[in-house]
Each structure stands twice: as structure tokens, then as C-alpha cells.
Amino acid sequence: MARATSKDHQVALRRMCFDGRGGLNRDAKLIAIALKRFCRADRTSLMFSPQTGMIDPVATAAAVARREVYDYLRRLLNLDDYVEVNLREDE
């Protein structure tokens, strides 16, 4: 098997996540909502130490890395801002 390109990854992820109308299927929406929360996509990545109240550089780096993964998946799925903003658990 040839080495997969980022385009191959994009096509595969879209096949898994989109329904016939071009929207996220139910399972993909559940995962996207969980990842949005876990990766702090709607909050700052700046983390503070609970003991000192000062910026925690290690926790901040971890939060930035999580956000980078979320942004990568969002780019692969080509989710527009409207879809991303409206990912909510109450649906």
C-alpha cells in the first residue's frame, strides 16, 4: 500500500463523518462535540496553576497541542465557522 497523503486522510475522514446531505452524521457530531470540549476549542489555551495562580507553561503547552489536533480535524472536515460554533450537546 502506498503512503497515504493528507488528501487521502481528508477523503477518508469525510467518508466516515458526513451523511448523504453533506452534513455531519449523528456519530460524527457526538465526537466533534466531545473533541471541542476536550480540546478547549471555545476557550483560551492559557492555563493557570491552581496553587500559585500564575501561568503554567507545561499545562498551557498541552492545551495548545490539544487545540492543534482539533483544528487539524476541523480543517480536514472543512467545517465552516457556522457548523463549528453550533456544535452543542443540547441537540
C-alpha positions in Angstrom: 0.0 0.0 0.0 1.3 3.4 -0.9 1.9 6.0 1.8 -1.3 8.0 2.4 -1.3 11.7 1.8 -3.1 14.4 3.7 -5.7 14.4 0.9 -6.3 10.7 1.4 -6.8 11.4 5.2 -9.2 14.1 4.3 -11.3 12.0 2.0 -11.4 9.0 4.4 -12.4 11.3 7.3 -15.1 12.9 5.2 -16.5 9.5 4.2 -16.7 8.4 7.8 -18.3 11.7 9.1 -20.7 13.1 6.5 -24.2 12.0 5.8 -25.7 11.9 2.3 -26.7 15.6 2.5 -23.2 16.8 3.3 -23.7 17.4 7.0 -22.1 15.7 9.9 -23.8 12.4 10.7 -25.0 11.8 14.2 -21.9 9.9 15.4 -19.5 12.4 13.9 -21.5 15.2 15.6 -21.2 13.5 19.0 -17.4 13.0 18.6 -17.0 16.6 17.3 -18.8 18.0 20.4 -16.7 15.9 22.7 -13.5 16.9 21.0 -14.5 20.6 21.0 -14.9 20.4 24.8 -11.8 18.2 25.4 -9.5 20.3 23.2 -10.8 23.6 24.7 -11.8 24.8 21.2 -14.1 27.5 22.6 -11.9 28.7 25.4 -8.4 30.1 25.8 -5.5 27.7 25.9 -3.8 29.7 28.6 -3.7 27.6 31.8 -3.0 28.8 35.3 -1.6 26.9 38.2 -4.2 26.2 40.9 -1.5 26.5 43.6 0.2 29.8 42.5 -2.4 31.4 40.2 0.4 32.0 37.7 0.6 30.8 34.1 1.5 27.2 33.9 3.7 26.8 30.8 3.5 23.0 30.7 -0.3 22.9 31.0 -0.6 25.7 28.5 1.6 23.8 26.0 -0.6 20.7 26.5 -3.8 22.8 25.9 -2.3 24.3 22.8 -1.4 20.8 21.5 -4.9 19.6 22.1 -6.3 22.6 20.3 -3.9 22.0 17.4 -5.4 18.5 16.9 -8.9 19.8 17.0 -8.0 22.5 14.4 -6.4 19.8 12.2 -9.5 17.7 12.2 -11.7 20.7 11.6 -9.6 21.6 8.5 -9.7 18.0 7.2 -13.5 18.1 7.5 -13.6 21.6 6.1 -16.1 22.6 8.8 -17.2 26.2 8.4 -17.5 28.6 11.4 -21.3 28.3 11.4 -21.2 24.5 11.9 -18.3 24.6 14.4 -20.0 27.3 16.5 -23.3 25.4 16.6 -21.8 22.1 17.8 -23.7 21.8 21.1 -24.6 18.9 23.4 -28.2 20.0 23.8 -29.2 18.9 20.2 
